[in-house]
Amino acid sequence: MQEATDSQAWGMGTKGYYMAATAALDDGGLLTQRHDEHLALQDRMSHPIAFHAEMVGDIMYYHQAMRQDDAAEFEKAVVKEINGHVDNGHWQLIRKSEIPDGHSTVPSVWSMRRKRDLTTNEIKKYKARLNVHGGKQTYGVNYFETYAPVVTWFAIRLMIVFGITFGWTLKQIDFVMAYPQAPIECDLYMDLPHGISVKGASAKDYALKLLANVYGQKQGGRVWNEYLTAKLVDELGFVQSQVDQCVFYRGSTIFICYTDDGIAMDINGKNLDSFVQELRDAKLKVDDMGHPNDYVGVNLQQQSDGTFHFVQTGLIDQVIADCGLSNSTKKKQVPAKSSKILTAHLDSPKFDGPFNYRSVIGKLNYLAQTTRPDIMYAVHSCAKYSSDPRKEHGAAVMDIAMYLKSTRTIGLKFKPDPSRGFEDYVDADFCGNWNHIEAPTDPSTAKSRAGWIVFYAGCPIIWASRLETQVALSTTEAEYIALSMSLRDVIPAMELVAEVRSKGFPVLCKEPYVYCKVFEDNSGALELARLPKFRPRTKHINVCWHHFRAYARAGTLKFFPCDSADMTADALTKPLPQNSFVKHRTKMLGH
């Protein structure tokens, strides 16, 4: 146990897991539960950073960290964290008898982490974060609203495309101990942290009255976001985006922020230096990280020709090591076998392999969502069975790892083509998961899989592979639902570009408006999108899938046929043979 001196006496940090339905069959609504779990997991996977964070093995509790070989390094991180809070006056030590009626103390939780270099995977820093146990807060007493926005990945990629194309200077800004920079919103009292003793004060009789927005609170992210937004808008004169709440404009500067990691861009680099100083003058603690290198887990490499490469070799190496393949010569040329669709395999032995299934899936999902769309289908197929993995699912994960071993250094390559605007490639695999043996226990086998990838100036900015949320009755319906799902991503991206243009920044579009070319390989879906007539086989399609028709009538969405052999999104809906897969991968990744 570490003892703090007077100067040292100083979100939810608990580790979440995907709790899923059991594999045991019963008549008590298991099919509905399994169906709901699949949909919930699909939604969770669309937030890759949060999904990855709860899966990785480098994040642990205090008691787990103290059992590690490098426990001494974690102890140093604990003392550093406590000192930071004390030096900044984030709390006040009080007797528990002084706590007002109606309030009780909330436990404190340590979140310990090894922070690794994204390229070499070597440990570069040990972090100990002290959290309030948000799960013990009481609604209406010490928290109310909890929603906190974060910048979308498509906004990040779009801005980098603009930066490359127009020669903007980029600067990465890190907010140091971000959340506690904001004041506390509600009265909150926290138990003394584990591993720390305070002279003359016992954990039984004393508690901490929080004065700052300490990590772990349910509302912590929202309070920090509102505090930062007020600083940027009210004090520094920025205008907040109406499309993405974490994008801000001022003059020739654009600033985007993912929680405590920001990227600022400007045609004039000197303006960015002034901006950093303005943040400090506004009483915000920031570090100037220079040109973006590692941003929210992705290594950004600017090449001599001005192009950007987005790679995650360190994370790939973690996956390879987790699967025990570091010294193996086994490699695969495709991430999934084209001859077989993965199913629940409830009659097979449970997975008992050498790696933590959910941990590896979390890492793979982060890769797939950020820099490796080529593994999106394979990862999503494996993730679907995270609650009850079987032998076949473990083998499928190993296939992905062996494929990554053979393609370790590739990632996204951004080389914008100014002659191209938005292009959306959409495909669906109608009932491609259907399995008459598994269908009685897995209703999702009747659902079609949708896949889409959206390019801007020839650079991929959005992609997805998802089961459709309702059963389609025809190929046309499956393709049309996929088209509608993809345009829910496309339209906000179009609106963001239009907003950037309205602020006086140059964008890539020759038309008087921002528009998107949508490519489909199903003539029925194309006709339904262009000519919304009621037909006997399509009149039942729910109105929720018709949301984009106003944009089609206005001409901002234009639909074009695409030969199936050239449908890039095909790789996001089903496993493909090597030649077809490599062809689509080359277009998706840019090389």
Beta strands, then each sheet from edge to edge (+ up, - down):
strand 1: 2-3
strand 2: 59-60
strand 3: 91-95
strand 4: 105-106
strand 5: 108-116
strand 6: 123-132
strand 7: 169-175
strand 8: 189-191
strand 9: 196-197
strand 10: 206-210
strand 11: 239-240
strand 12: 247-250
strand 13: 253-258
strand 14: 261-266
strand 15: 286-290
strand 16: 294-295
strand 17: 298-302
strand 18: 308-311
strand 19: 412-414
strand 20: 422-429
strand 21: 449-456
strand 22: 459-467
strand 23: 516-520
strand 24: 557-561
sheet 1: 1+ 9+
sheet 2: 2+ 5- 6+
sheet 3: 3+ 10- 8+ 4+
sheet 4: 11+ 12- 13+ 14- 7+ 15-
sheet 5: 16+ 17- 18+ 19-
sheet 6: 22+ 21- 20+ 23+ 24+
end
